[in-house]
């Protein structure tokens, strides 16, 4: 698989089951990495399925970053095309 995810969980309080989580997405093809943080969350240690909200939070951060990067790339690409055309027309 070309994409892998690693989770690094740092306990904050064992009594209240609080932790911080860093999720790291690695693209094995191009070597790029993206990291996402959940600075404070409560982990249900009895029923792991109850922790899906944590993964939803990480996925939402990832989707927001992808959308932002697409907007930036489109802006830059459009400006490059228009600028190239404009400057070449002046020649």
C-alpha positions as CSV (number, residue, x, y, z in Angstrom):
1,X,0.0,0.0,0.0
2,X,1.3,3.5,-0.8
3,X,-0.3,5.3,2.2
4,X,0.4,4.4,5.8
5,X,-0.8,6.0,9.0
6,X,1.0,6.0,12.4
7,X,-0.6,7.0,15.7
8,X,1.5,8.3,18.6
9,X,-0.5,8.4,21.8
10,X,0.8,10.3,24.8
11,X,-1.0,9.7,28.0
12,X,-1.9,12.9,29.9
13,X,-4.0,11.4,32.8
14,X,-4.4,7.7,33.4
15,X,-7.1,8.5,36.0
16,X,-9.3,10.3,33.5
17,X,-8.1,8.4,30.4
18,X,-7.0,11.6,28.7
19,X,-4.3,11.6,26.1
20,X,-2.9,13.6,23.2
21,X,-2.7,12.0,19.8
22,X,-0.5,12.7,16.8
23,X,-1.4,11.0,13.6
24,X,1.1,10.9,10.8
25,X,0.2,10.1,7.2
26,X,3.0,8.8,5.0
27,X,2.9,8.5,1.3
28,X,5.4,5.7,0.5
29,X,5.5,6.6,-3.2
30,X,6.7,10.3,-2.9
31,X,7.9,10.2,0.7
32,X,5.6,13.1,1.8
33,X,4.2,13.2,5.3
34,X,1.4,15.1,6.9
35,X,0.8,15.2,10.7
36,X,-2.4,15.9,12.6
37,X,-2.9,16.6,16.3
38,X,-5.6,15.9,18.7
39,X,-4.2,17.7,21.7
40,X,-6.6,16.4,24.3
41,X,-9.1,13.6,24.1
42,X,-10.7,11.0,26.4
43,X,-10.0,7.4,25.3
44,X,-12.6,4.8,26.1
45,X,-10.4,1.9,27.2
46,X,-13.3,-0.5,27.6
47,X,-15.0,-0.2,24.2
48,X,-12.6,0.7,21.5
49,X,-15.4,1.4,19.0
50,X,-16.4,4.4,21.2
51,X,-13.2,6.1,20.1
52,X,-14.3,6.6,16.5
53,X,-14.8,10.3,17.2
54,X,-11.1,10.7,17.5
55,X,-10.5,9.1,14.1
56,X,-13.2,11.3,12.7
57,X,-11.5,14.4,14.1
58,X,-8.2,13.3,12.4
59,X,-9.9,12.5,9.1
60,X,-11.7,15.9,9.1
61,X,-8.3,17.7,9.7
62,X,-6.9,15.7,6.7
63,X,-9.8,16.5,4.4
64,X,-9.6,20.2,5.4
65,X,-5.9,20.3,4.5
66,X,-6.5,18.6,1.2
67,X,-9.2,21.2,0.3
68,X,-7.0,24.1,1.3
69,X,-4.1,22.7,-0.7
70,X,-6.3,22.3,-3.7
71,X,-7.5,25.9,-3.4
72,X,-3.9,27.1,-3.2
73,X,-2.7,25.0,-6.1
74,X,-5.6,26.2,-8.3
75,X,-4.9,29.8,-7.4
76,X,-1.2,29.5,-8.2
77,X,-1.8,27.5,-11.3
78,X,-4.3,30.0,-12.7
79,X,-2.1,33.0,-11.9
80,X,0.8,31.3,-13.6
81,X,-1.2,30.6,-16.8
82,X,-2.7,34.1,-16.9
83,X,0.7,35.7,-16.1
84,X,2.5,33.7,-18.7
85,X,0.0,34.6,-21.4
86,X,-0.1,38.2,-20.4
87,X,3.7,38.7,-20.4
88,X,4.2,36.8,-23.6
89,X,1.5,38.9,-25.3
90,X,3.5,42.0,-24.4
91,X,6.5,40.7,-26.3
